Amino acid sequence: MLIGIAIESVQGLISFFKKYRETGFSKALEAAKEIALEMDIHPEFRKRRKIKRKRQFDDASTESQSAEVLFRIDYFIPIVDQAISSLTRRFEQYQEYEKTFGFLFTSDRLWSLDDTSLMAACVNIENALKSGEQKDIDGNELFEELIFIQDLLKESMGPLDILKFLKERPFYPNAIIAYRILLTIPVTVASAEISF
């Protein structure tokens, strides 16, 4: 999976759900009614039993709202809002990864960087993968390796193809580590897998 493509897909999905929140209830209601009729179920919302209690002067009245409106307010909108919230959180995670690893996504992006930008990106990735005094990658060595790799890559390649290419030439250890980490990132974005 290319994270750049995933970012675009998640962004499109978020905009779909935002539109669906406003206009989707009527379509979903029609589809549910058709399914209910096919199953020989009468398609109507059950009315809530009215609880009689003394009204206070500041109570909002819900007596005039229909069962459909209450269902939309109590269930449909909260579920769609939860989906939007989850997708937004996922989108933000992808954007953070793109800031750190974006220059490694494709060989075209790697070629597009000048020496100054490439060095800054290598130092950024070193800092992102640093814990105290221990670090997985040396930014200066990664920069030197990527300069050589830019000349070796002759065709447009994705990160998996670049990693396979580098494994055939095992004298680029920092680049191999960076691409291995890049390719395991999509697994860490799913919250269920994080806890596992």
C-alpha positions as CSV (number, residue, x, y, z in Angstrom):
1,M,0.0,0.0,0.0
2,L,1.3,3.4,-0.9
3,I,0.6,5.9,1.9
4,G,0.2,8.7,-0.5
5,I,-2.7,6.9,-2.2
6,A,-4.1,6.0,1.2
7,I,-4.1,9.6,2.3
8,E,-6.1,10.6,-0.8
9,S,-8.5,7.7,-0.3
10,V,-9.1,8.5,3.4
11,Q,-9.6,12.2,2.6
12,G,-12.2,11.3,-0.1
13,L,-14.0,9.0,2.4
14,I,-14.1,11.8,5.0
15,S,-15.7,14.2,2.6
16,F,-18.2,11.5,1.5
17,F,-19.3,10.9,5.1
18,K,-19.6,14.7,5.7
19,K,-22.0,14.9,2.8
20,Y,-23.7,11.6,3.8
21,R,-24.3,13.0,7.3
22,E,-26.5,15.8,5.8
23,T,-28.2,14.0,2.9
24,G,-27.8,10.3,3.5
25,F,-30.6,9.6,6.1
26,S,-33.4,9.8,3.6
27,K,-31.6,7.4,1.2
28,A,-30.7,5.0,4.0
29,L,-34.3,5.1,5.2
30,E,-35.7,4.3,1.8
31,A,-33.2,1.4,1.4
32,A,-34.1,0.1,4.9
33,K,-37.8,0.2,4.0
34,E,-37.3,-1.8,0.8
35,I,-35.3,-4.4,2.8
36,A,-38.0,-4.6,5.4
37,L,-40.7,-5.1,2.8
38,E,-38.8,-7.9,1.2
39,M,-38.6,-9.6,4.6
40,D,-42.3,-9.1,5.2
41,I,-41.7,-6.6,8.0
42,H,-43.9,-3.6,8.4
43,P,-41.5,-0.6,7.8
44,E,-42.4,1.8,10.5
45,F,-40.7,3.2,13.6
46,R,-42.2,2.1,16.8
47,K,-43.4,4.9,18.9
48,R,-41.8,5.3,22.3
49,R,-43.9,4.9,25.4
50,K,-44.4,8.3,26.8
51,I,-43.2,8.7,30.3
52,K,-45.3,11.2,32.2
53,R,-43.3,13.5,34.4
54,K,-43.6,17.0,35.6
55,R,-42.1,19.4,33.1
56,Q,-39.7,22.1,34.3
57,F,-39.8,25.5,32.7
58,D,-36.4,25.0,30.9
59,D,-37.2,21.4,29.5
60,A,-37.0,21.1,25.7
61,S,-40.0,19.5,24.3
62,T,-39.5,16.3,22.3
63,E,-43.2,15.4,22.1
64,S,-43.7,17.0,18.7
65,Q,-40.8,15.1,17.0
66,S,-41.6,12.0,15.1
67,A,-39.9,8.6,15.7
68,E,-38.0,9.1,12.4
69,V,-36.5,12.4,13.5
70,L,-35.6,11.0,16.9
71,F,-33.9,8.0,15.3
72,R,-31.9,10.3,13.1
73,I,-30.9,12.5,16.0
74,D,-30.2,9.6,18.5
75,Y,-28.6,7.0,16.2
76,F,-27.9,8.0,12.6
77,I,-26.0,11.2,13.3
78,P,-23.9,9.9,16.2
79,I,-22.8,6.8,14.2
80,V,-21.8,8.9,11.2
81,D,-20.0,11.4,13.5
82,Q,-18.1,8.5,15.0
83,A,-17.0,7.3,11.5
84,I,-15.9,10.8,10.6
85,S,-14.0,11.1,13.8
86,S,-12.2,7.8,13.4
87,L,-11.3,8.6,9.7
88,T,-10.0,12.0,10.7
89,R,-7.7,10.5,13.3
90,R,-6.5,8.0,10.8
91,F,-5.9,10.8,8.2
92,E,-3.9,12.8,10.7
93,Q,-1.7,9.7,11.4
94,Y,-1.1,9.2,7.7
95,Q,-0.1,12.8,7.3
96,E,2.4,12.5,10.1
97,Y,4.0,9.5,8.4
98,E,4.0,11.3,5.1
99,K,6.0,14.2,6.7
100,T,8.6,11.8,8.0
101,F,8.8,9.2,5.2
102,G,7.2,10.9,2.3
103,F,10.5,11.4,0.4
104,L,10.9,7.5,0.3
105,F,7.4,6.7,-1.1
106,T,8.6,6.4,-4.8
107,S,11.8,6.7,-6.7
108,D,10.3,9.8,-8.5
109,R,10.0,11.6,-5.2
110,L,13.5,10.6,-4.3
111,W,14.8,12.0,-7.6
112,S,12.9,15.2,-7.2
113,L,14.9,16.3,-4.0
114,D,18.0,18.4,-4.2
115,D,20.9,17.7,-1.8
116,T,19.7,20.2,0.8
117,S,16.2,18.9,0.9
118,L,17.4,15.3,1.0
119,M,19.7,16.0,3.9
120,A,17.0,17.7,5.8
121,A,14.6,14.7,5.2
122,C,17.4,12.2,6.3
123,V,18.0,14.2,9.5
124,N,14.2,14.3,10.1
125,I,13.9,10.5,9.8
126,E,16.9,10.0,12.1
127,N,15.2,12.1,14.8
128,A,11.9,10.3,14.3
129,L,13.5,7.0,14.9
130,K,15.7,8.1,17.8
131,S,15.1,7.0,21.4
132,G,17.5,8.8,23.8
133,E,21.0,8.2,22.5
134,Q,20.0,5.1,20.5
135,K,19.0,5.5,16.9
136,D,18.1,3.1,14.1
137,I,19.4,5.2,11.3
138,D,22.3,7.6,11.0
139,G,21.0,10.6,8.9
140,N,24.4,11.5,7.3
141,E,25.0,7.9,6.3
142,L,21.4,7.6,4.9
143,F,22.0,10.8,2.9
144,E,25.1,9.4,1.4
145,E,23.5,6.1,0.6
146,L,20.4,7.8,-1.0
147,I,22.7,9.9,-3.2
148,F,24.1,6.7,-4.7
149,I,20.7,5.0,-4.9
150,Q,19.3,8.0,-6.8
151,D,21.9,7.3,-9.6
152,L,21.2,3.5,-9.5
153,L,17.4,3.7,-9.9
154,K,16.7,3.8,-13.6
155,E,12.9,3.4,-13.6
156,S,10.0,4.6,-11.6
157,M,9.6,2.3,-8.6
158,G,7.5,2.0,-5.4
159,P,8.9,1.4,-1.9
160,L,8.6,-2.4,-2.1
161,D,10.4,-2.6,-5.4
162,I,13.1,-0.3,-4.1
163,L,13.5,-2.5,-1.0
164,K,13.8,-5.6,-3.2
165,F,16.4,-3.7,-5.3
166,L,18.4,-2.8,-2.2
167,K,18.3,-6.3,-0.8
168,E,20.2,-7.5,-3.9
169,R,22.9,-4.9,-2.9
170,P,23.3,-5.3,0.8
171,F,25.8,-2.4,1.2
172,Y,23.1,0.2,1.9
173,P,22.1,-0.8,5.5
174,N,20.5,2.6,6.6
175,A,18.4,2.7,3.4
176,I,17.2,-0.9,3.9
177,I,16.2,-0.2,7.5
178,A,14.3,3.0,6.4
179,Y,12.4,1.2,3.7
180,R,11.6,-1.7,6.0
181,I,10.2,0.6,8.6
182,L,8.3,2.6,5.9
183,L,6.7,-0.7,4.7
184,T,5.5,-1.8,8.2
185,I,3.9,1.6,9.0
186,P,0.4,0.8,7.5
187,V,0.1,-2.1,10.0
188,T,0.6,0.3,13.0
189,V,-2.2,2.6,11.9
190,A,-5.0,0.1,12.7
191,S,-5.8,0.6,16.4
192,A,-6.8,-3.1,16.9
193,E,-3.4,-4.2,15.7
194,I,-1.6,-1.6,17.8
195,S,-3.1,-3.2,21.0
196,F,-2.3,-6.7,19.8
